[in-house]
């Protein structure tokens, strides 16, 4: 059964739209607080972090009010990467963590991601239960005056997060002698990113660290890799790190200004982990993973399993098969040994740790040949258009054309009003033709 409010990664949409407004966020807070309070397994604590969107100032108070009305005590952390929120939720033994963010989306969108006491994103089952509470008469969930929750701002969230990250590496780990460019997308990692790298001794060139509430992800960050490429070239850096708005994604750039996507990072880490006997089971990718990555893992005798798109589904498969590495081409990468969800800074540290003895980034990432891939994102008013008979017919025509030479994948975005049309083939002319006939039909 489809969920009413939550998508593949929480809830997301335009600010002051049907679900992304103060009234709804009060209801989300009241419903999620009521659900977790009923579990009676821990203290009644909720931890909230956010990215740098202007709309966060309208949504956070509403969410806090709903949680406190349910009797939850609330700690607000301010801007912090999503995995920082997940880590602190677990460390503080809180019932739940809520990240107010629309990730890589523009400033006019916002949303939230929910985490349980184990620092894991909530399952579809729990999200449906919370949705059920949202739609019921809310007044019966209100706490008595003496049992209302208290609210406190925690100013040390960034420092606590950095401390947890550094604990995963040896005490003598240093970045001295490395010149690193980091693009924080004017988002949630704008404080933690540069501070972390500087604390390890790197010479840091920071961009995307001046958020004004409206410039998050704007011509910067992991969805705009040209920025990091030109900065690495300009400052002759050893490596570039590019985060998205809530810092759970990372795209990198080697010293030769080559952009390194999530698939390439996963391949390099899996190779290293196998040699070091750190890789457990294999690797989980997604339906969007490059075919070249799949071929590479076969050649290296590394098990590879595909999950639905969304890092939550990747994590679920990792747990099911007991794998400790997984991720997406977009840069959502989960290091199961260290984290419960994607963390751009943690992944960057793991790469930098591998390079600490002088190995060049271009050598480390030189693993597999990517199969040419073409992706078109099409804005639509109603994503159910994908189920129309004429659209299905066109998709079948394209699939027949490319069969034996590549593949086509057409899917709804889980977080935006888009249909994503992706194709892969060494035959670039055929690839373009197949993607275009589907895209034109949808448009």
CORDA-V693150 format. One record per run of one state. SS is the DSSP state (A for helix, B for strand, O for the rest). FROM is the first residue (numbers start at 1). TO is the last residue. If there is no record, write none. Layout:
ss | from | to
SS | FROM | TO
SS | FROM | TO
//
This chain:
ss | from | to
O | 1 | 6
B | 7 | 7
O | 8 | 9
B | 10 | 14
O | 15 | 21
A | 22 | 39
O | 40 | 44
B | 45 | 50
O | 51 | 55
A | 56 | 69
O | 70 | 72
B | 73 | 79
O | 80 | 81
A | 82 | 91
O | 92 | 95
B | 96 | 100
O | 101 | 108
B | 109 | 116
O | 117 | 120
B | 121 | 121
O | 122 | 123
A | 124 | 134
O | 135 | 137
A | 138 | 141
O | 142 | 144
A | 145 | 147
O | 148 | 150
B | 151 | 153
O | 154 | 156
A | 157 | 167
O | 168 | 178
B | 179 | 183
O | 184 | 191
A | 192 | 199
O | 200 | 202
B | 203 | 207
O | 208 | 225
A | 226 | 235
O | 236 | 238
B | 239 | 243
O | 244 | 248
B | 249 | 253
O | 254 | 258
B | 259 | 260
O | 261 | 261
A | 262 | 275
O | 276 | 281
B | 282 | 286
O | 287 | 290
A | 291 | 299
O | 300 | 302
B | 303 | 307
O | 308 | 310
A | 311 | 321
O | 322 | 324
B | 325 | 327
O | 328 | 331
B | 332 | 335
O | 336 | 343
A | 344 | 354
O | 355 | 360
A | 361 | 364
O | 365 | 372
B | 373 | 379
O | 380 | 382
A | 383 | 387
O | 388 | 388
A | 389 | 402
O | 403 | 405
B | 406 | 412
O | 413 | 417
B | 418 | 425
O | 426 | 427
A | 428 | 442
O | 443 | 443
//
